[in-house]
Amino acid sequence: MRIDIKVKENCCGCTACASICPYNAITMVDDLSGFLYPKVDLSKCVDCGLCVKTCQFKKDYERYENFETPIVYAGRQKQLEEIVKSQTGGLAALIYENFLSTGGCAYGVVFDSDQNIMFSCAKNVDETQQFRGSKYVQAEIQNVFLQIKEYLKNSQKVLFIGSPCQVAGLKSYIPNRFHKELLTVDLVCHCNTSPRLWKSYILYLEQKYHSKIVKADFRNKRFGWHKCLETYNLANGKEIVTKSYDYLFFKHLSIRPSCTMCPFTNLHRVGDVTIGDYWGWEKNHVEWNDDFGINLILINSSKGTELLKLITPKLDLIQTDTRDCLQPQLINPIQKNPLQENFFKDYHNKGIKYVLYKYSDLNYMFRLKRHLSCIKRKLLHL
């Protein structure tokens, strides 16, 4: 019995199966969109079944000793400057800071110098600054699970913040005897999108504006927490403000197939803590409605409870409930866009510029409708 992905919706690309294989028979190979899938070398495989056993991308995924129902909070850092620097309420930054103050190492997602998105290890608070900000692309995970296991074997504490499928894969791969020193935080994940499309988009912008991109921000909070405006800083000092990539993301055109079958879109969480944006907060509350951002915090285990106690002095915190916090990503997987197959076919055959002008907000009809809508709103206010 071995991993055999015949349907792409059945694999999230977490790398747990490749990491657990004692014979190095599994490698992660990318498809045309840059999504990784396991490939088995039959000359090395002995059918031990460890890869299948370790895989947690299934309805009956292991939750270890996590609470049946999470304890729900809304919160954000007390220091406004920390909130402004963060994508939401600054909770992830505070968790990193608290964890590293007692040693160990922490994993999060960063941009490299070419704006590729990947997991990286930080051993001090300064190094965690690169983890700030949302990244709407599936990050390169490489040998991170193997690295984490080595740290834990050497009695070092490890913090890992990632999507639920990555956290589930990591906890399944790491032997139970090492779980005590492993703290996991899963994100309220919208979906993972194509790494190859992202690289094409960056190259397209650099060629269009004749300068290298030195900083990317998928959701610049300078325009408000609720706004989804991307900014790109160029080496020549200019800044691009757009929403074209985010448009493809939120229309579910560039997503990994498995995201439409995600088993983790519920309140049965796999991380010790779950964090995300507390969307819909303003419907039932008046506190903090200043568009600076509010974190949803789900405490899912005793380790999560202890962590919250440690960071509470630096938080403004309100306990809420599961009914108050529900949002689409905590109820059902996202729906597949019926145009997705045509989108990727066009991308592979005709390139990034073609799909941007056909499917994103750069499309002529989209811009015309938006222009007419603006005129209509102005006329109504005359």
C-alpha positions as CSV (number, residue, x, y, z in Angstrom):
1,M,0.0,0.0,0.0
2,R,1.5,3.3,-1.0
3,I,0.5,6.9,-1.8
4,D,-1.0,7.1,-5.3
5,I,-2.6,10.4,-6.2
6,K,-4.9,9.7,-9.1
7,V,-7.2,12.7,-8.3
8,K,-5.5,16.0,-7.5
9,E,-8.3,17.0,-5.1
10,N,-7.0,14.3,-2.8
11,C,-3.6,15.9,-2.1
12,C,-2.8,19.1,-0.3
13,G,1.0,18.9,-0.9
14,C,2.0,19.1,2.8
15,T,5.0,16.7,2.3
16,A,4.2,14.5,5.3
17,C,4.3,11.3,3.1
18,A,7.6,12.2,1.5
19,S,9.1,13.1,4.9
20,I,8.0,9.9,6.7
21,C,9.3,7.5,4.0
22,P,12.3,5.6,5.5
23,Y,13.6,4.6,2.1
24,N,13.5,8.0,0.5
25,A,11.2,6.5,-2.1
26,I,8.9,9.6,-2.4
27,T,9.8,12.9,-4.0
28,M,7.5,16.0,-4.3
29,V,7.1,16.9,-8.0
30,D,5.4,20.0,-9.3
31,D,2.7,20.1,-12.0
32,L,2.3,22.7,-14.6
33,S,0.8,25.1,-12.1
34,G,3.6,24.6,-9.6
35,F,1.6,22.6,-7.1
36,L,3.6,19.7,-5.5
37,Y,2.4,16.1,-5.5
38,P,4.1,12.9,-4.3
39,K,5.8,10.6,-6.8
40,V,6.9,7.1,-5.7
41,D,10.1,5.5,-6.9
42,L,8.9,1.9,-7.2
43,S,12.4,0.6,-7.2
44,K,12.8,1.9,-3.6
45,C,9.3,1.4,-2.2
46,V,8.7,-1.7,-0.1
47,D,4.9,-1.1,0.5
48,C,5.4,-0.4,4.2
49,G,2.3,1.8,4.1
50,L,3.8,4.6,6.3
51,C,3.0,7.2,3.7
52,V,-0.7,6.3,3.6
53,K,-0.9,6.1,7.4
54,T,0.7,9.5,7.9
55,C,-1.5,11.3,5.4
56,Q,-4.1,13.4,7.3
57,F,-5.9,14.9,4.3
58,K,-9.1,13.0,5.1
59,K,-12.4,13.4,6.9
60,D,-11.3,11.5,10.0
61,Y,-8.0,13.3,10.5
62,E,-6.3,13.0,13.9
63,R,-6.9,15.7,16.5
64,Y,-4.8,14.3,19.4
65,E,-6.0,15.8,22.6
66,N,-7.5,19.0,21.2
67,F,-10.8,20.3,22.7
68,E,-14.0,19.1,21.0
69,T,-15.1,22.7,20.8
70,P,-12.7,25.7,20.8
71,I,-12.7,28.6,23.3
72,V,-13.4,31.7,21.1
73,Y,-11.9,35.1,21.6
74,A,-11.6,38.4,19.6
75,G,-8.4,40.2,20.3
76,R,-5.5,42.4,19.2
77,Q,-2.3,43.9,20.6
78,K,-2.6,46.8,22.9
79,Q,0.1,48.7,21.1
80,L,-1.4,50.5,18.1
81,E,1.9,50.6,16.3
82,E,2.1,46.8,16.4
83,I,-1.4,46.5,14.9
84,V,-0.5,48.9,12.1
85,K,2.6,46.8,11.2
86,S,0.5,43.6,11.1
87,Q,-2.0,42.3,8.6
88,T,-4.7,42.0,11.3
89,G,-4.4,42.5,15.1
90,G,-0.8,41.5,15.6
91,L,-1.5,38.2,17.3
92,A,1.0,36.1,15.3
93,A,3.8,38.6,16.0
94,L,3.0,38.4,19.7
95,I,3.0,34.6,19.7
96,Y,6.4,34.5,18.0
97,E,7.8,37.1,20.4
98,N,6.5,35.2,23.5
99,F,7.7,31.8,22.3
100,L,11.2,32.9,21.3
101,S,11.7,34.7,24.6
102,T,12.3,31.3,26.2
103,G,14.5,29.8,23.5
104,G,13.7,27.4,20.7
105,C,12.9,28.3,17.1
106,A,9.9,29.3,15.1
107,Y,8.7,28.6,11.5
108,G,6.7,31.0,9.3
109,V,6.3,32.1,5.7
110,V,8.5,34.7,4.1
111,F,9.3,36.4,0.8
112,D,12.8,35.8,-0.6
113,S,14.7,38.4,-2.6
114,D,12.9,37.3,-5.8
115,Q,9.5,37.4,-4.0
116,N,9.2,33.6,-4.0
117,I,7.2,32.5,-0.9
118,M,8.6,29.8,1.4
119,F,8.8,28.6,5.0
120,S,11.8,29.8,7.0
121,C,13.1,29.3,10.5
122,A,13.6,32.2,13.0
123,K,15.6,32.0,16.2
124,N,15.1,35.5,17.5
125,V,12.4,38.1,17.4
126,D,14.1,40.3,14.8
127,E,14.0,37.4,12.3
128,T,10.3,37.0,12.7
129,Q,9.6,40.4,11.2
130,Q,9.8,38.8,7.8
131,F,6.8,36.6,8.8
132,R,4.4,39.6,8.9
133,G,1.7,39.8,6.3
134,S,-0.6,37.4,4.5
135,K,0.8,35.4,1.6
136,Y,-1.9,34.3,-0.9
137,V,0.3,31.6,-2.4
138,Q,1.1,28.0,-1.4
139,A,4.5,28.4,0.2
140,E,7.5,26.2,-0.6
141,I,7.8,23.8,2.4
142,Q,10.8,21.8,1.2
143,N,12.5,19.8,4.0
144,V,10.9,21.8,6.9
145,F,9.2,18.7,8.5
146,L,12.6,17.0,8.7
147,Q,14.3,20.0,10.2
148,I,11.6,20.4,12.8
149,K,12.0,16.7,13.8
150,E,15.7,17.2,14.3
151,Y,15.2,20.2,16.5
152,L,12.7,18.3,18.6
153,K,15.0,15.2,18.9
154,N,17.6,17.6,20.3
155,S,15.2,18.8,22.9
156,Q,14.6,22.2,21.3
157,K,11.1,23.7,21.4
158,V,9.5,24.5,18.0
159,L,6.7,26.8,17.0
160,F,5.1,26.2,13.6
161,I,2.4,28.5,12.1
162,G,0.8,27.4,8.8
163,S,-2.4,26.3,7.1
164,P,-4.4,23.5,8.8
165,C,-3.4,20.9,6.3
166,Q,0.3,21.6,6.9
167,V,-0.2,21.5,10.7
168,A,-2.1,18.2,10.5
169,G,0.6,16.7,8.3
170,L,3.4,17.9,10.6
171,K,1.8,16.6,13.8
172,S,1.1,13.2,12.1
173,Y,4.8,13.0,10.9
174,I,6.3,14.0,14.3
175,P,6.3,11.1,16.8
176,N,4.0,11.6,19.7
177,R,6.9,11.6,22.2
178,F,8.1,14.9,20.7
179,H,4.7,16.7,20.7
180,K,5.2,18.2,24.1
181,E,7.9,20.6,22.8
182,L,5.9,21.4,19.6
183,L,3.5,24.3,19.6
184,T,1.3,24.6,16.5
185,V,-0.9,27.5,15.2
186,D,-3.2,26.9,12.3
187,L,-4.7,29.7,10.2
188,V,-8.2,30.3,9.1
189,C,-7.2,29.5,5.5
190,H,-9.1,30.8,2.5
191,C,-7.2,28.6,0.0
192,N,-3.7,28.0,-1.5
193,T,-2.9,29.4,-5.0
194,S,-0.5,28.6,-7.7
195,P,3.2,29.3,-7.0
196,R,4.0,29.3,-10.7
197,L,1.3,31.8,-11.5
198,W,2.6,34.1,-8.8
199,K,6.1,33.9,-10.2
200,S,4.7,34.7,-13.6
201,Y,2.8,37.7,-12.2
202,I,5.9,39.1,-10.5
203,L,7.9,38.8,-13.7
204,Y,5.0,40.4,-15.7
205,L,5.0,43.4,-13.3
206,E,8.8,43.8,-13.4
207,Q,8.8,43.7,-17.2
208,K,5.9,46.1,-17.4
209,Y,7.5,48.7,-15.0
210,H,11.1,48.1,-16.0
211,S,12.3,47.6,-12.4
212,K,12.7,44.8,-9.9
213,I,10.1,44.3,-7.2
214,V,11.7,44.6,-3.8
215,K,8.6,44.3,-1.6
216,A,5.2,42.9,-2.1
217,D,2.1,43.3,0.1
218,F,-1.0,41.3,-0.7
219,R,-3.3,43.4,1.5
220,N,-1.8,46.7,2.4
221,K,-3.4,47.9,5.6
222,R,-2.5,51.5,4.7
223,F,-5.8,51.5,2.8
224,G,-7.8,49.9,5.7
225,W,-8.2,46.4,7.2
226,H,-11.2,45.6,5.0
227,K,-9.7,46.8,1.7
228,C,-7.9,44.3,-0.5
229,L,-5.4,46.4,-2.3
230,E,-2.0,45.0,-3.3
231,T,1.1,47.1,-3.3
232,Y,4.5,46.4,-4.9
233,N,7.5,48.5,-4.2
234,L,10.0,48.8,-7.1
235,A,13.8,49.2,-6.9
236,N,13.4,52.5,-8.8
237,G,11.4,53.9,-5.9
238,K,8.0,53.7,-7.4
239,E,5.0,51.9,-5.9
240,I,2.3,49.9,-7.8
241,V,-1.2,49.8,-6.3
242,T,-3.5,47.2,-7.8
243,K,-5.9,44.3,-7.0
244,S,-5.5,42.1,-10.0
245,Y,-3.8,39.2,-8.3
246,D,-6.2,39.3,-5.4
247,Y,-9.1,39.3,-7.8
248,L,-7.9,36.0,-9.2
249,F,-7.4,34.7,-5.6
250,F,-10.9,35.7,-4.3
251,K,-12.6,34.4,-7.5
252,H,-10.9,31.0,-6.8
253,L,-9.4,30.8,-10.3
254,S,-5.9,30.0,-9.3
255,I,-6.4,27.7,-6.3
256,R,-5.0,24.2,-5.6
257,P,-7.7,21.6,-6.5
258,S,-7.6,20.1,-2.9
259,C,-8.9,23.4,-1.4
260,T,-12.3,22.6,-2.8
261,M,-12.3,19.3,-0.8
262,C,-10.6,20.6,2.3
263,P,-11.6,18.6,5.4
264,F,-10.4,21.3,7.8
265,T,-13.0,24.0,7.1
266,N,-14.8,23.6,10.4
267,L,-14.3,24.2,14.2
268,H,-12.6,20.8,14.8
269,R,-9.1,22.4,14.6
270,V,-5.8,20.7,14.5
271,G,-3.5,23.4,15.9
272,D,-3.1,24.3,19.5
273,V,-4.4,27.8,18.5
274,T,-6.2,29.0,15.5
275,I,-5.9,32.6,14.3
276,G,-7.4,34.6,11.5
277,D,-9.3,37.8,10.7
278,Y,-12.5,38.2,12.8
279,W,-14.7,39.0,9.7
280,G,-18.2,40.1,10.6
281,W,-17.2,41.5,14.0
282,E,-18.9,44.8,13.4
283,K,-22.3,43.1,13.0
284,N,-22.6,42.3,16.7
285,H,-20.0,44.6,18.4
286,V,-19.0,48.2,18.6
287,E,-15.5,47.8,20.1
288,W,-12.5,48.3,17.8
289,N,-14.5,49.2,14.7
290,D,-11.7,51.5,13.5
291,D,-10.6,49.4,10.5
292,F,-7.2,48.6,12.1
293,G,-8.0,44.9,12.3
294,I,-9.2,42.3,14.8
295,N,-8.0,38.7,15.3
296,L,-10.2,35.7,15.7
297,I,-8.6,33.4,18.3
298,L,-9.6,29.8,18.8
299,I,-8.0,28.0,21.8
300,N,-8.0,24.3,20.9
301,S,-5.8,22.6,23.5
302,S,-4.3,22.9,27.0
303,K,-1.1,24.2,25.3
304,G,-3.1,26.8,23.6
305,T,-4.7,27.8,26.9
306,E,-1.3,28.2,28.5
307,L,0.0,30.3,25.6
308,L,-3.0,32.7,25.9
309,K,-2.4,33.2,29.6
310,L,1.2,34.2,28.8
311,I,0.3,36.8,26.2
312,T,-3.0,38.1,27.7
313,P,-1.2,41.1,29.4
314,K,-0.3,42.5,26.0
315,L,-3.7,41.9,24.5
316,D,-7.1,43.6,24.4
317,L,-9.3,40.5,24.6
318,I,-13.0,39.7,24.5
319,Q,-14.4,36.2,24.8
320,T,-17.1,35.4,22.3
321,D,-18.6,32.1,21.0
322,T,-18.7,29.8,18.0
323,R,-21.9,31.3,16.7
324,D,-20.4,34.7,16.6
325,C,-17.2,33.8,14.9
326,L,-18.5,31.6,12.0
327,Q,-17.3,32.6,8.6
328,P,-17.3,30.6,5.3
329,Q,-13.9,29.2,5.8
330,L,-15.1,27.6,9.1
331,I,-18.2,26.0,7.6
332,N,-17.4,24.6,4.1
333,P,-14.6,24.3,1.6
334,I,-14.6,27.0,-1.1
335,Q,-16.5,26.2,-4.2
336,K,-14.6,25.5,-7.4
337,N,-15.0,28.3,-10.0
338,P,-16.5,26.7,-13.2
339,L,-14.0,28.8,-15.2
340,Q,-10.9,27.4,-13.4
341,E,-10.0,24.7,-15.9
342,N,-10.3,27.2,-18.8
343,F,-8.3,29.7,-16.7
344,F,-5.3,27.3,-16.2
345,K,-5.6,26.1,-19.8
346,D,-5.3,29.7,-21.0
347,Y,-2.5,30.4,-18.6
348,H,-0.4,27.5,-19.7
349,N,-1.0,28.1,-23.4
350,K,-1.1,31.9,-23.6
351,G,0.6,33.3,-20.5
352,I,0.0,35.5,-17.5
353,K,-0.9,38.8,-19.4
354,Y,-3.6,37.0,-21.4
355,V,-5.4,35.6,-18.3
356,L,-5.1,38.9,-16.4
357,Y,-6.9,40.8,-19.2
358,K,-9.4,38.0,-19.7
359,Y,-10.2,37.0,-16.1
360,S,-9.1,39.7,-13.6
361,D,-10.3,43.3,-13.0
362,L,-8.2,44.3,-16.0
363,N,-10.9,42.8,-18.2
364,Y,-12.6,45.5,-20.4
365,M,-16.2,44.5,-19.5
366,F,-15.3,44.4,-15.8
367,R,-13.9,47.9,-16.0
368,L,-16.8,49.2,-18.0
369,K,-19.4,47.8,-15.5
370,R,-17.4,49.3,-12.6
371,H,-17.3,52.7,-14.3
372,L,-21.1,52.6,-14.9
373,S,-21.7,51.6,-11.3
374,C,-19.7,54.6,-10.1
375,I,-21.7,56.9,-12.3
376,K,-24.9,55.4,-11.0
377,R,-23.9,55.9,-7.4
378,K,-23.0,59.5,-8.1
379,L,-26.3,60.2,-9.8
380,L,-28.2,58.7,-6.8
381,H,-26.5,61.1,-4.5
382,L,-27.3,64.2,-6.6
